[in-house]
C-alpha cells in the first residue's frame, strides 16, 4: 500500500439552522484515504457518515448550512473552491455509487444514455456508444450491445447497481465513494458486487471509501476503518487491529449485531436505544445513554480521541475495560 494521502479531511463540521436550534450533523471529523486503499466509514443510520461522504464534493445543501474544516484531494483544497472547478472534479476525480440505484437512475432514460452523459461531460471519446458497451461488459452486464438501450426497470436490483458502478467508473476517477452499495441486495448478489468492486479498484488504480453499517463487510474489504457515532469518529485504525482489539462499546455493539452462522439460533443482539437527534446531543460522551459502562464522568466530560496503538485511536473513558 502507498502511504501517500490522496484524500485528507480535517475537523470537518456540518451544521444546519433549525427550529430546534443548531443541528450538528457532522462535528469535527478527521479522515485520511491513501492511494490504492479501501477505507470504511461505519455507523448506524443518522450517524453522519453519508453527509461526510457528500461533503467531500460539497454536495450537501440546506437552509442555514455551514460547512467548515479542510478537505484536500490530491493536495487541492476543496473548501472555498469555485463551483466551475468543482464540477470538473465531480465524476472525474471523485465519483459516487449510491445505496439505492432504483432512485438514483432516471426511470425514463435508457441506461446507456445515462452512462454516455457522464462520458460526454468529462472525456473526449470518439465512439461514446462503444465506450458505454465496453463499460457495461466490464461490470458484468450481459449482452451490453443490446441492453444499453434498455430502461432501468428492465434490470434487476443487482444489474441496476452494476449500471451505477459503470457510471461511476466512466471517467476513471481516483476516488470511488461507495455509499451502502449493497443494502437492497440479497447476500449472494452482495458478494458479487464487492468482488467486482475489489477487482475494479485494482484495475483502475483507485482508492475506495466504503460507507456501511456492517462490520462483517468491512472485515473482508477494508484496510482501515473509521467508526462514527452521532457526528464524531469514536474509533479508528487498521481494520484487523480494531476488530481484534475493539476499544469502544459502540464498536463492540456493532460487531455483536452482525449475524454469524456459528451462533445458536435465537434473538439477534442489538444496541439498546437510538442515535440521538443532532439538535439534542447528550452532554459528555454522546454514547453514554446507550452504554452499559457509563459512569458520572461519561455524563459530564466528553472523551478525547486517544491513541492506544499504532494508528489505533478511540474516544472512550473506559476503553481498557472494553478490551
Secondary structure by P-SEA (a helix, b strand, c coil): ccccccbbbcbbbbbbbccccccccccbbbbbbcccbbbbbbbccccaaaaaaaaccccccccccccbbbbbccccccccccaaaaaaaccccbbbbcccccccccccccaaaaaaaaaaaccccccaaaaaaaaaaaacccccccccccccccccaaaaaaaaaaaaacccccbbbbccccccccaaaaaaaaaaaaaaaaaabbbbbcccccaaaaaacccbbbbbccccccccccaaaaaaccccaaaaaaaaacccccccccbbbbbcccccccccccccccccccccccccccccccccccccccccccccccccccc
